[in-house]
Amino acid sequence: MNQYFHLLQASPVGNSNLSFIMLLGIIVVFYFFMIRPQAKKAKDAKNFQSGLQKGDKVVTIAGIHGTIYKVNDDNTIQLEVNPGSYLKIEKSSVSMEWSKQANAPTAEKK
């Protein structure tokens, strides 16, 4: 029984460099397939929101469709949802994907 106890405590046979390389490979895969695309998408959304101008037709993340009536300096916009009816919203609440889809020609809409 004493011999089995010593066998259970033995360190695993293998190369520690190989396990380090595998760990490094997993980190690289996560970076290129998850972190980098998400950072690019966030950068594109920020550029879209900073380029909003009066007259642009947009859709908010809540699904509200409207036309930008005024762009304020405090990172907000006034959105005209009906003639004479305005909402003050944050620029960050404008959805880039939905706005581009709503402005696409009808032949390209899915």
Protein Blocks (a to p, Z undefined) as FASTA:
>chain_A
ZZmmmmmmpcceddfklmmmmmmmmmmmmmmmmmmmmmmmmmmmmmmmmmpcehiacddf
kopacddfbdcfkopacddfbghiacdddfklpcfklmmmmmpcfklpZZ
